[in-house]
Amino acid sequence: MYPMVPGSTVTLERGKDGMVGLTIGGGAPYCPCLYVVQVFENTPAWKEGTLQAGDELVAVNGRSLKGMTKVQAAKFIQRIDGDVTFTYGKLTTDTNHFKEAKGLDMVMKKVKHKCIERMSSGTADKLGLTRAVLCNDDLAKKLEEFERNAKFYKEMIVRSHYLLLDFNAMCGVYKGMGDLFSQIAVREKFAANEAFTIFADAHRNYHRAGTEFQKKAAPIMNKLGTYLHKAVPDMRLTIKKYANAKFEYLAYCLKIKEMDDEEYTFNSLDDPLPRVEEGNYEYRVVLRCRAQARAYFLQLRSDVRVKLQLLNSKHVQDLTEQLEKWTKVLLAYYEEAAAISDKANVFPIDIDLSTVVDAQ
């Protein structure tokens, strides 16, 4: 019988693959304790939720893990039939305090990853930077598509805005031309008077039709503007938070890699690393920070997916609806303007310019 080890315990069922969902670090001959390196998603350990990255593993099914290497401990757990009961010690630390203490270091690592976002995987690996998450980030194409849609909306709204401004100016010209043709009609007699009166009324009708078009077109532009000025900025803010969370997670991945490399170098020289000999506390805190950063990153990733899907649906539905309305009001204006022009086709007529000459 192995001596029973006191402490908190948690029992995990094995998954269909026979695993509990943990990776273990530390252990003999350099570290006095074994600890959880990572809890994999959708595994028994992840679903149960008690054990977290950085927690110390004291015993398994009552047997002490003291003096075991991580390989020996892993094999021992694999040989156990049925459920596995872990005796553990929780990692107690203020991760926020640690993040503040390592703030500059983490910022620099985030900057490194931002610089390599468009690098190839091979180049990034040679520089010792984590590229996998960036390469496998299928949201990149969706985000690019979103930006193209936003650019299209902006271009359409800007051009439509200029069109409405020009229409407004043109309507003013039509009204002024109508007034001028009315003055000419007053000076002319008989057929010329009637013709210029009709032509003056036609220009006033152009003004009226153009004004009506602007009234109908404005709500369409406002609808598209709501998407551009509210939905798009909100989406960009979410994307910014997502990108920041992603780079923070990658920064912790890089920090862990640096610490692993440092430990490997010391081990290869058979020279004990002080932090490892003391229980590798700082490393375990970084593991916990990475786990928290990953969870936040995945949550924001899910939020971005949902928002992109909703915006894409809104984009397809709204754009189709608003473009249909836009073409209808344009067509209605053009048809009305053509009808007005047909009725105003009263020329050629004889014009008596004598009154104009006399006036001069």
C-alpha positions as CSV (number, residue, x, y, z in Angstrom):
1,M,0.0,0.0,0.0
2,Y,1.1,3.5,-0.8
3,P,0.8,6.1,2.0
4,M,-2.3,8.3,1.6
5,V,-1.6,11.9,1.0
6,P,-3.9,14.5,2.6
7,G,-5.3,17.5,0.6
8,S,-8.1,18.5,-1.7
9,T,-9.1,15.8,-4.2
10,V,-11.1,15.7,-7.5
11,T,-12.1,12.6,-9.4
12,L,-12.2,12.6,-13.2
13,E,-13.7,10.0,-15.5
14,R,-11.8,9.0,-18.5
15,G,-12.9,10.2,-21.9
16,K,-13.7,8.0,-24.9
17,D,-10.1,8.2,-25.8
18,G,-9.1,7.0,-22.3
19,M,-7.6,10.4,-21.4
20,V,-8.5,12.8,-18.7
21,G,-7.3,15.9,-20.6
22,L,-4.2,17.1,-18.7
23,T,-0.6,17.6,-19.6
24,I,1.9,17.5,-16.7
25,G,5.1,19.5,-16.2
26,G,7.9,19.7,-13.6
27,G,9.0,16.7,-11.5
28,A,12.3,15.0,-10.8
29,P,15.2,15.5,-11.1
30,Y,15.1,19.3,-11.2
31,C,11.7,20.4,-9.9
32,P,10.4,19.3,-6.5
33,C,6.8,19.2,-7.6
34,L,4.6,18.2,-10.6
35,Y,2.0,20.6,-11.9
36,V,-0.7,21.0,-14.5
37,V,0.6,22.6,-17.7
38,Q,-2.6,22.6,-19.7
39,V,-6.2,21.5,-19.5
40,F,-7.5,20.6,-22.9
41,E,-10.9,21.8,-24.0
42,N,-13.9,19.4,-24.1
43,T,-12.1,16.8,-22.0
44,P,-13.2,15.4,-18.6
45,A,-10.8,17.7,-16.7
46,W,-12.0,20.8,-18.7
47,K,-15.7,19.9,-18.2
48,E,-15.2,19.2,-14.4
49,G,-13.4,22.6,-14.1
50,T,-11.5,22.1,-10.8
51,L,-7.9,21.6,-12.0
52,Q,-6.3,24.6,-13.7
53,A,-3.0,25.3,-15.3
54,G,-0.3,25.9,-12.6
55,D,-2.0,23.7,-9.9
56,E,0.3,21.3,-8.1
57,L,-0.4,17.6,-8.4
58,V,0.4,15.9,-5.1
59,A,-1.0,12.4,-5.6
60,V,-3.0,10.1,-7.9
61,N,-5.4,7.6,-6.4
62,G,-3.7,8.1,-3.1
63,R,-0.2,7.5,-4.3
64,S,2.2,10.3,-3.8
65,L,3.9,11.7,-6.9
66,K,6.9,13.0,-5.0
67,G,10.1,12.1,-6.7
68,M,8.5,11.1,-10.0
69,T,9.5,12.5,-13.3
70,K,6.6,13.9,-15.5
71,V,7.0,10.9,-17.8
72,Q,6.7,8.4,-14.9
73,A,3.7,10.3,-13.5
74,A,2.0,10.3,-16.9
75,K,2.6,6.5,-17.4
76,F,1.3,5.8,-13.9
77,I,-2.0,7.7,-14.6
78,Q,-2.4,5.9,-17.9
79,R,-2.1,2.5,-16.2
80,I,-5.0,3.2,-13.8
81,D,-8.2,1.5,-14.8
82,G,-11.4,3.6,-14.4
83,D,-11.7,6.9,-12.7
84,V,-8.6,8.9,-11.7
85,T,-8.6,10.8,-8.3
86,F,-6.1,13.7,-8.1
87,T,-4.9,15.1,-4.8
88,Y,-3.9,18.7,-5.7
89,G,-2.8,22.0,-4.3
90,K,-4.3,25.1,-5.9
91,L,-2.0,27.8,-7.3
92,T,-2.8,30.9,-5.2
93,T,-1.7,34.0,-6.9
94,D,-3.0,37.4,-8.1
95,T,-2.5,37.1,-11.9
96,N,-3.4,40.8,-12.3
97,H,-0.4,41.7,-10.0
98,F,1.8,39.5,-12.1
99,K,0.5,41.1,-15.4
100,E,1.3,44.5,-14.0
101,A,4.8,43.4,-13.0
102,K,5.5,41.9,-16.4
103,G,3.6,44.6,-18.3
104,L,6.4,45.9,-20.4
105,D,7.7,42.4,-21.2
106,M,4.2,41.3,-22.4
107,V,3.7,44.5,-24.4
108,M,7.0,43.9,-26.3
109,K,5.9,40.3,-27.0
110,K,2.5,41.5,-28.3
111,V,4.4,43.9,-30.6
112,K,6.5,41.1,-31.9
113,H,3.5,39.1,-32.9
114,K,1.8,42.1,-34.5
115,C,4.9,42.5,-36.6
116,I,4.8,38.9,-37.8
117,E,1.1,38.7,-38.5
118,R,1.7,38.7,-42.2
119,M,4.9,36.6,-42.1
120,S,5.1,33.1,-43.4
121,S,5.1,30.2,-40.9
122,G,8.7,29.3,-41.8
123,T,10.0,32.7,-41.2
124,A,8.1,33.0,-37.9
125,D,9.4,29.7,-36.7
126,K,13.0,30.7,-37.5
127,L,12.5,33.7,-35.3
128,G,11.0,31.6,-32.5
129,L,7.6,33.2,-32.7
130,T,4.3,31.4,-32.4
131,R,2.6,31.5,-35.8
132,A,0.1,28.7,-35.6
133,V,-2.8,30.7,-34.2
134,L,-2.3,33.3,-36.9
135,C,-2.0,30.8,-39.7
136,N,-5.1,28.9,-38.6
137,D,-7.1,32.0,-37.9
138,D,-9.9,31.4,-40.4
139,L,-11.5,34.7,-39.3
140,A,-8.9,36.6,-41.2
141,K,-10.7,36.1,-44.5
142,K,-14.0,36.9,-43.0
143,L,-12.7,40.1,-41.5
144,E,-11.2,41.1,-44.9
145,E,-14.6,40.4,-46.5
146,F,-16.3,42.6,-43.8
147,E,-13.9,45.4,-44.5
148,R,-14.6,45.2,-48.2
149,N,-18.3,45.4,-47.5
150,A,-17.8,48.4,-45.2
151,K,-15.8,50.1,-47.9
152,F,-18.5,49.4,-50.5
153,Y,-21.1,50.9,-48.2
154,K,-19.0,53.9,-47.6
155,E,-18.4,54.4,-51.4
156,M,-22.1,54.0,-52.2
157,I,-23.2,56.4,-49.5
158,V,-20.6,59.1,-50.4
159,R,-21.5,59.0,-54.0
160,S,-25.2,59.0,-53.3
161,H,-24.7,61.9,-51.0
162,Y,-23.0,63.9,-53.8
163,L,-25.8,62.9,-56.1
164,L,-28.4,64.3,-53.7
165,L,-26.4,67.5,-53.3
166,D,-26.2,67.8,-57.0
167,F,-29.9,67.1,-57.3
168,N,-30.6,69.8,-54.7
169,A,-28.5,72.3,-56.7
170,M,-30.1,71.2,-60.0
171,C,-33.6,71.6,-58.5
172,G,-32.7,75.2,-57.6
173,V,-31.5,75.7,-61.2
174,Y,-34.8,74.3,-62.6
175,K,-36.8,76.6,-60.4
176,G,-34.7,79.6,-61.5
177,M,-35.1,78.6,-65.2
178,G,-38.8,78.3,-64.7
179,D,-39.0,81.8,-63.4
180,L,-36.9,83.1,-66.3
181,F,-39.0,81.4,-68.9
182,S,-42.1,82.8,-67.3
183,Q,-40.7,86.3,-67.7
184,I,-40.0,85.6,-71.4
185,A,-43.6,84.3,-71.8
186,V,-44.9,87.6,-70.5
187,R,-43.0,89.5,-73.2
188,E,-44.1,87.2,-76.0
189,K,-47.5,87.0,-77.7
190,F,-49.9,84.3,-78.8
191,A,-48.1,80.9,-79.5
192,A,-44.7,82.0,-78.1
193,N,-46.4,83.1,-74.9
194,E,-48.1,79.8,-74.5
195,A,-45.0,77.8,-75.4
196,F,-42.7,79.6,-72.9
197,T,-45.4,79.3,-70.3
198,I,-45.5,75.5,-70.8
199,F,-41.7,75.4,-70.8
200,A,-41.6,77.4,-67.6
201,D,-44.1,75.1,-66.0
202,A,-42.1,72.1,-67.1
203,H,-39.0,73.4,-65.3
204,R,-41.1,74.0,-62.2
205,N,-42.2,70.4,-62.5
206,Y,-38.6,69.3,-62.8
207,H,-38.0,71.1,-59.5
208,R,-41.0,69.5,-57.9
209,A,-40.0,66.0,-59.1
210,G,-36.4,66.4,-58.0
211,T,-37.5,67.6,-54.6
212,E,-39.8,64.6,-54.2
213,F,-37.0,62.3,-55.3
214,Q,-34.8,63.8,-52.5
215,K,-37.5,63.2,-49.9
216,K,-37.7,59.5,-50.9
217,A,-34.0,59.0,-51.3
218,A,-33.0,60.5,-48.0
219,P,-34.4,57.7,-45.8
220,I,-32.7,55.1,-47.9
221,M,-29.3,56.8,-47.3
222,N,-30.1,57.1,-43.6
223,K,-30.8,53.3,-43.5
224,L,-27.5,52.5,-45.2
225,G,-25.8,55.1,-43.0
226,T,-27.0,53.3,-39.8
227,Y,-25.1,50.2,-40.9
228,L,-22.0,52.2,-41.8
229,H,-21.9,54.6,-38.8
230,K,-23.2,52.3,-36.1
231,A,-22.9,48.6,-36.9
232,V,-19.5,48.9,-38.6
233,P,-17.8,50.9,-35.9
234,D,-19.2,48.5,-33.2
235,M,-17.9,45.6,-35.2
236,R,-14.5,47.2,-35.6
237,L,-14.3,47.8,-31.8
238,T,-15.1,44.1,-31.2
239,I,-12.4,43.1,-33.7
240,K,-9.9,45.4,-32.0
241,K,-10.7,43.7,-28.6
242,Y,-10.4,40.3,-30.3
243,A,-7.1,41.1,-31.9
244,N,-5.7,42.5,-28.6
245,A,-6.8,39.3,-26.8
246,K,-5.2,37.2,-29.5
247,F,-1.9,38.9,-29.3
248,E,-2.0,38.8,-25.5
249,Y,-2.5,35.1,-25.6
250,L,0.3,34.7,-28.1
251,A,2.5,36.9,-25.9
252,Y,2.1,34.4,-23.0
253,C,2.8,31.5,-25.4
254,L,6.1,33.3,-26.3
255,K,6.9,33.9,-22.7
256,I,6.4,30.2,-21.9
257,K,8.6,29.2,-24.9
258,E,11.4,31.5,-23.6
259,M,11.2,30.0,-20.1
260,D,11.1,26.5,-21.6
261,D,14.3,27.3,-23.6
262,E,15.9,28.7,-20.5
263,E,15.1,25.6,-18.5
264,Y,16.3,23.3,-21.3
265,T,19.6,25.2,-21.5
266,F,20.3,24.8,-17.8
267,N,19.3,21.1,-17.9
268,S,21.6,20.4,-20.8
269,L,24.4,21.9,-18.7
270,D,23.2,19.9,-15.7
271,D,23.1,23.2,-13.9
272,P,20.0,23.7,-11.7
273,L,17.8,26.7,-12.5
274,P,16.9,28.4,-9.2
275,R,13.2,29.1,-10.1
276,V,12.7,25.4,-11.0
277,E,14.4,24.2,-7.8
278,E,12.0,26.4,-5.8
279,G,8.9,24.9,-7.5
280,N,8.8,26.8,-10.7
281,Y,6.2,29.2,-9.3
282,E,6.7,32.0,-11.8
283,Y,6.4,29.6,-14.7
284,R,3.2,28.1,-13.2
285,V,1.8,31.7,-12.9
286,V,2.5,32.3,-16.6
287,L,0.8,29.0,-17.4
288,R,-2.3,30.3,-15.5
289,C,-2.1,33.6,-17.3
290,R,-1.9,31.9,-20.6
291,A,-4.9,29.8,-19.8
292,Q,-6.9,32.8,-18.8
293,A,-5.8,34.7,-21.9
294,R,-6.7,31.8,-24.1
295,A,-10.2,31.5,-22.6
296,Y,-10.8,35.2,-23.1
297,F,-9.4,35.0,-26.7
298,L,-11.7,32.1,-27.5
299,Q,-14.7,33.9,-26.1
300,L,-14.1,37.0,-28.1
301,R,-13.4,34.9,-31.1
302,S,-16.9,33.3,-30.7
303,D,-18.4,36.8,-30.3
304,V,-16.7,38.0,-33.5
305,R,-18.1,35.0,-35.4
306,V,-21.6,35.7,-34.3
307,K,-21.4,39.4,-35.0
308,L,-19.9,38.8,-38.4
309,Q,-22.7,36.3,-39.3
310,L,-25.4,38.8,-38.2
311,L,-23.7,41.6,-40.0
312,N,-23.3,39.5,-43.1
313,S,-27.0,38.6,-43.0
314,K,-27.9,42.3,-42.4
315,H,-25.6,43.3,-45.3
316,V,-27.2,40.9,-47.8
317,Q,-30.8,41.6,-46.7
318,D,-30.5,45.4,-46.2
319,L,-28.3,46.0,-49.3
320,T,-30.7,44.1,-51.5
321,E,-33.7,46.0,-50.0
322,Q,-32.2,49.4,-50.1
323,L,-30.7,49.0,-53.6
324,E,-34.1,48.0,-54.9
325,K,-35.7,51.1,-53.3
326,W,-32.9,53.3,-54.6
327,T,-33.3,52.1,-58.2
328,K,-37.1,52.4,-57.9
329,V,-37.0,56.1,-56.8
330,L,-34.4,56.9,-59.4
331,L,-36.4,55.2,-62.1
332,A,-39.6,56.9,-61.0
333,Y,-37.8,60.3,-61.2
334,Y,-36.4,59.6,-64.7
335,E,-39.8,58.5,-66.0
336,E,-41.6,61.5,-64.5
337,A,-38.9,63.8,-66.0
338,A,-39.3,62.1,-69.4
339,A,-43.1,62.6,-69.2
340,I,-42.6,66.3,-68.3
341,S,-40.2,66.7,-71.2
342,D,-42.6,65.1,-73.7
343,K,-45.4,67.5,-72.7
344,A,-43.0,70.5,-73.0
345,N,-42.0,69.7,-76.5
346,V,-43.6,72.8,-78.0
347,F,-40.7,74.1,-80.2
348,P,-39.9,75.4,-82.8
349,I,-41.9,78.6,-82.4
350,D,-41.4,82.1,-83.7
351,I,-39.9,84.5,-81.2
352,D,-40.3,88.3,-81.3
353,L,-37.2,89.8,-79.9
354,S,-38.2,93.4,-80.5
355,T,-39.3,93.9,-76.9
356,V,-36.0,92.7,-75.8
357,V,-34.3,95.1,-78.2
358,D,-36.5,98.0,-77.1
359,A,-35.7,97.2,-73.5
360,Q,-32.0,97.4,-74.2
